Structure formats: C-alpha cells, structure tokens
Amino acid sequence: MKMLNFACGSRIAQGWENIDFSPMDNRVKKVNLLKRLPYDDNHFDVAYSSHFLEHLTPRNAESILKEISRVLKPGGILRVVVPDLENMCEGYLQALGALKASKAIKARKAESSDFAANIGGGGQPARI
C-alpha cells in the first residue's frame, strides 16, 4: 500500500512518502505543493494531511486537493485534519461568559465623547 503524508512538517510517518515545502528532516522530500506533484496518476492508496489546508487561500487549497485527487488511485482514501472553528468559538464564548460572571472583566458601552474626555480632550475629538 502506498501512502502520502503531504505538508507533513515535522510529523513524519514511518512507511509513508512524507513531503513538505521546507523539509526539516532528511526523511522528508522537498516538494512545492502548489505545483504538479512528482508522481504518476493513481499512484497512492492513501493521502493524509494535518493542519495545513486552513493556512491556504481557497484557490490554493482547491488546487492542492485536485492534485492529490490525481495521484490517488480510484477508491483511494484522503484524510484531512483541520481545526474545528465552531468548537473553538464555543470555547471562547464559554470562557468569556465565565469571566463576565466572575466579574473579572466589566463591559459597558462607551461613547466617543467619554473616551475623548478621559484623555484630556474636554469632550472633543483629540488629535494624536
């Protein structure tokens, strides 16, 4: 079984073809992932990447996924790991709610005139 670990960074998988833009290890093959991959069509049974696609523009991500599709055998497996944005936002909102409830932070609406008065502008917009 042929397996591709693309954009592997320092996560080297034994028995896999590990490729990255800038290899940090001699077990990783240097490949520009934004170009045509140096493999024949239908070469790999499995392709895997973790926490890489979220760093790309949508156009580049689409291009890379099309290229991975080209080198995967029909019926091949592609596994991609990306952050769970919804989970991260929920965690942030829960933490914020806990801080507000504990009165560790206070929130209030401030008018621009309040801000100007507090920095010595006498209620007028200040020039900085």
C-alpha positions in Angstrom: 0.0 0.0 0.0 1.4 3.4 -1.0 0.7 6.3 1.4 1.3 10.0 1.1 1.7 12.4 4.0 1.6 15.8 2.4 2.7 19.1 4.1 3.9 16.9 6.9 6.1 19.4 8.7 7.9 17.6 11.5 5.2 14.9 11.7 7.0 12.1 9.9 5.1 8.9 9.3 7.1 5.7 9.0 6.3 3.8 5.9 4.8 6.8 4.2 6.0 9.2 1.5 6.5 12.4 3.6 6.6 15.6 1.6 6.7 19.3 2.5 7.6 22.7 1.2 10.6 23.0 3.5 11.7 19.7 4.9 13.1 19.8 8.5 14.4 16.2 8.2 16.1 14.2 5.5 13.3 11.7 5.6 11.0 14.4 4.1 11.1 15.0 0.4 11.1 18.7 -0.7 8.1 19.3 -2.9 6.4 22.5 -4.0 2.8 21.6 -3.2 1.4 24.4 -5.3 2.9 22.8 -8.4 2.2 19.4 -10.1 3.2 16.7 -7.8 6.1 14.5 -9.0 4.0 11.3 -9.0 2.1 9.4 -11.7 -1.7 9.4 -11.8 -3.3 6.8 -9.5 0.0 6.3 -7.5 -1.2 6.4 -3.9 -3.8 4.4 -2.0 -4.0 6.9 0.9 -3.2 10.6 1.3 -3.1 12.4 4.6 -2.6 16.0 5.8 -3.0 17.6 9.2 -3.5 21.3 9.9 -2.3 22.5 6.6 -5.2 23.5 4.4 -6.5 26.2 6.8 -3.3 28.2 6.0 -4.1 28.4 2.3 -6.2 30.6 0.1 -9.4 28.8 -1.1 -7.9 28.7 -4.6 -4.6 27.1 -3.5 -6.5 24.6 -1.3 -8.7 23.6 -4.2 -5.6 23.3 -6.5 -3.8 21.1 -4.0 -6.8 18.9 -3.4 -7.3 18.4 -7.2 -3.7 17.4 -7.5 -4.0 14.9 -4.5 -7.1 13.5 -6.3 -5.0 13.0 -9.4 -2.3 11.0 -7.6 -4.8 8.9 -5.6 -5.9 5.6 -7.0 -9.6 5.2 -7.8 -11.3 4.5 -4.5 -8.3 5.9 -2.6 -8.7 7.5 0.8 -8.0 11.1 1.5 -7.9 12.1 5.2 -7.6 15.8 6.0 -7.5 17.3 9.5 -8.4 20.9 10.0 -9.4 22.9 13.1 -13.0 22.8 14.3 -13.8 26.5 14.1 -17.2 26.1 15.7 -15.7 24.3 18.7 -13.0 27.0 19.1 -15.6 29.7 19.0 -17.8 27.9 21.6 -14.9 27.6 23.9 -14.0 31.2 23.5 -17.6 32.3 24.3 -17.8 30.0 27.3 -14.5 31.4 28.7 -15.8 35.0 28.1 -19.1 34.2 29.8 -17.2 32.7 32.8 -15.0 35.8 33.0 -18.0 38.2 32.9 -19.9 36.0 35.5 -16.9 36.1 37.8 -16.7 39.9 37.4 -13.1 39.6 36.4 -13.9 41.8 33.5 -16.6 44.5 33.1 -18.2 45.5 29.9 -20.1 48.7 29.2 -20.9 50.8 26.3 -18.6 53.8 25.9 -19.4 56.8 23.8 -16.6 58.5 21.8 -17.2 61.7 23.9 -16.4 59.6 27.1 -13.2 58.5 25.5 -12.2 62.0 24.4 -13.0 63.4 27.9 -10.9 60.7 29.6 -7.8 61.5 27.6 -8.0 65.3 28.2 -9.8 66.3 25.1 -12.6 68.1 27.0 -15.3 66.1 25.2 -13.8 67.0 21.8 -12.1 64.5 19.5 -8.4 64.6 20.2 -5.7 64.6 17.5 -2.9 62.2 18.1 
